[in-house]
Amino acid sequence: MLVLLPPSETKAPGGDGPPLRLDSLSHPELTPTRRKLADELVGLAGQGAAGLTALGLSKSQYSELERNAALWTAPTLPALQRYTGVLYDALDVGSLRPAERARAGARLAVASALFGLLGADDPVPGYRLSAASSLPGLGTVRSVWRPVLAAQLATLTGLVIDLRSGSYIMLGPLPGAVTVRVLCEDSRGRRSTVSHHNKAHKGRLARLLATAPREVTTADGVAKLARRGGLVVERTGERTLDLVVPA
């Protein structure tokens, strides 16, 4: 079983790991594309206003360019510690017991606009690049990753629960994965799609899946595990689930 998480725009600063070595990351088949994107980001970091524009950043976010400039020399953190934000707060890997953390390390993976697909403990520096970015020297991030990442994802075996956001799914679709939609239900039973806060609910689901003593192997298994953890989950198709939360 593999739970595929979205990344986050925000990332923890610093780190105590050695500088980035692409050959130390999972899925080495992605190394050439990772290197091409990393070199482009470092080059953009020296272009000031043009670099900010390419990454969709404001002048107040110049420090993000500085992060990119130091990609090859900055200290690293494991991916699950580098990414922050709503989903990762709910996942809360820092509170896991050793056995739970080991299971999470084996079952979780993170999508990335820069690295494509990361193992939970792959050491990465801070950086700024989103799935929606378009880079002057390479074109859209989607056009760079789609043919490469889709092929890599197709090699994954076993059950994959895809919790990525839409823009990251577009970098490399995985048709055989189980997907989860988060819906909000009001007192009259009316339902609507949850936007930003769906990340927290997906983080709770990811925690349940990552730490369960036994892996699940089917969409039904995902739903049953979620219900035992106090979540309301309904199966809506062969590989689709709805996670329903109160308004």
Secondary structure, 3 states (H helix, E strand, C coil): CEEEECCCCCECCCCCECCCCHHHCCCHHHHHHHHHHHHHHHHHHCCCHHHHHHCCCCHHHHHHHHHHHCCCCCCEEEHHHHECCHHHHHHCHHHCCHHHHHHHHHHEEEEECCCEEEECCCEECCCCCCCCCEECCCEEHHHHHHHHHHHHHCCCCCCEEECCCHHHHCCCCCCCCEEEEEEEECCCCCEEECCCCHHHHHHHHHHHHHHCCCCCCCHHHHHHHHHHCCCEEEECCCCEEEEEEEC
